[in-house]
């Protein structure tokens, strides 16, 4: 008997699995992908699901966030992918439960499962994996489900699946667990499909950003009404923080992409025009996005020089240009770079393409945070209003070294006394 038409339509598109993980901060000075083993595991899992599956037309195998196009709205793209996924596969690591971005993906999928109704419909749609082992003092109830994948493989609980993926000596254990996980995904997606449905956006399921954020993305760019006379207005807006250096190729302003990168690394972030961010830049790490055209107007160079004077070590600049722009900004980029060097910022990066911008951003966010931890003033506390009690002022405690003095006997008139002493 063939499945009903409604079920066939629900399964006619969608994705077998969505891979969720905690993004890693790149090592100092590195631009390479810090999550290369996540990418390798995704490729291996995709291949194994493909081998076991019988997908209907239009059904994709797997999704993870490195599939999102460069210029897309990342949060909107994630919500769409979460709404299409049949199985959610989180890679649990100590960092996963401290990353609002990763937890937001999981909460979004859980909300979708809750909306699906019965427990039977939701069974098997969440398949966690122990990616990196947790220290013994850190416990999470979700870990029990992740350990279920490999109760009979002691190397899995001891080392996590990441180590099994990396090391050839664990290849047999890795392939066993990979096949087992793929089988679970295929069974759920093909025999108990949810079908595509709406998943809440990350902003709907995570806590709002605090008033005082962990990180700032400041923008130094002209506004549309203050452009140099010969500058094309495309990409500019009423506020500098809304600047789109790559025009229609990006759905969101550049500052929003940078802020999303900070959020993926576990930091709450805020975007602001440079002029309005002065107070925040004094006390928070920041990336400063600079449009070289800010110095192109007559007399603008001196004004910008004054703005940049006294920037803190934890403000990391990025000069943003577009190789596809017909108007050459090379001269102004050189001028701005020299100003930033003169302001005491020796490391000035430049992104000439959207790909360079995206690739550079995790390292810049991490460097700003590192400089802040290194140079930010240590908080001082006022002295206590009265002297702090000290054991030095306390009477000695009774003990073998300080036996208590014997009590004096009560006065007795019959007791003889030395000559001349009166009672």
ABEGO torsion letter per residue (X at the ends): XBBBAAAAAAAABEBABBBBBBBBBBBBGBABBAAAAAAAAAAAAAAAAAAABBBBBGBBABBBAAABBAABBAAAAAAAAAAABABBBBBBBAAAAABAAAAAAAAAAAAAAAAAEBAAAABGABBBBBABBBBAABBBAAAAAAAAAAAABAAAAAAEAAAAAABAAAAAAAAAAAAAAAAAAAAAAAABBAEBBBBBBAAAABBBBBABBABBBBBBBBBAAABBAABBABGBBABAAABBAAEAABABBAAAAAAAAAAAAGBBBBBBBAAAAAAAAAABBBBBBBBAAAAABBGAAAAAAAAABGBBAABBBBBBBBAABABBAAAAAAAAAAAAAAAGBABBBBBABAAAAAAAAAAAAAAAAAAAAAABBBBBBBBBABBBBBAAABBBBBEAABBBBBBBBBBBAABBBBBGBBX
